[in-house]
């Protein structure tokens, strides 16, 4: 769906994850269900499945990119491929699927005759870079926490605390708009 504001197309993404039928007073589920093939990798991992990962804008963007990749690889000229290159995505549990998606992004095997080949490849590279950057920061924070736990002097403890605070700021400072602008820089304009 879309609407126009001053001649500019504004896209609308509907999320029916916690929706309810008009005849029902409550949602059909009291937790996020997600459609596994399109879920962000962070939300597929154990902490994400246990509800310990805060749902962020970047997760929605990652999900939208997977929808685009799915459509581009599973369909040719508007018709479903049988078999499709991503059929196995529909047959894996959430925790196992995080590794499968990372492998897909690292290996990057996109058939040459894929609809939107260049854009699919560009979006896969974008996702991989964003996930790796976020992962490096999280790993550095774990290392700082280990240094804090094992610190034998107040100076080392203070250094570890400062490192953790700096990494927290780095992990949180990235605004949604920054991510959105990086995403837009990787795709051709539709206007």
PyMOL commands that set and color helices and strands:
alter all, ss='L'
color gray80, all
select helices_A, chain A and resi 36-38+41-44+46-49+57-74+87-91+94-107+117-150+154-173+176-186
alter helices_A, ss='H'
color red, helices_A
select strands_A, chain A and resi 2-5+8-11+75-76+79-80
alter strands_A, ss='S'
color yellow, strands_A
deselect
rebuild
show_as cartoon
